[in-house]
Amino acid sequence: MFKGTYHHRIDAKGRLPVPAAFRRSIGDERLVVVTLLDQCLAVYSPGEWGRLEAQLAALPAFSKPVKALTRLLASRAADCEIDLQGRILLPS
């Protein structure tokens, strides 16, 4: 799990630097990035995102709030690769 709040600027090409502490704990070169309702980014390792998806799948499938949350998170999630300079390209 990533901890902390980091403030970075997105460059003109839409790239965001990933803090070194995050890169060390990931172990691979991929992240799942989700834009939240307050325009903040939530970043997950692929394994942690898979656990979150499993938790959502275990919730009642016919619940309107559950379906709305699941759709929201899935629609705002993107797989991003970390480049050699430690940045991710954010989808537009």
Secondary structure, DSSP 8 states (H G I E B T S, - for coil): ---S-------TTSEEE--HHHHHHH-SSEEEEEE-TTS-EEEE-HHHHHHHHHHHHTS-TT-HHHHHHHHHHHHHEEEEEB-TTSEEE---
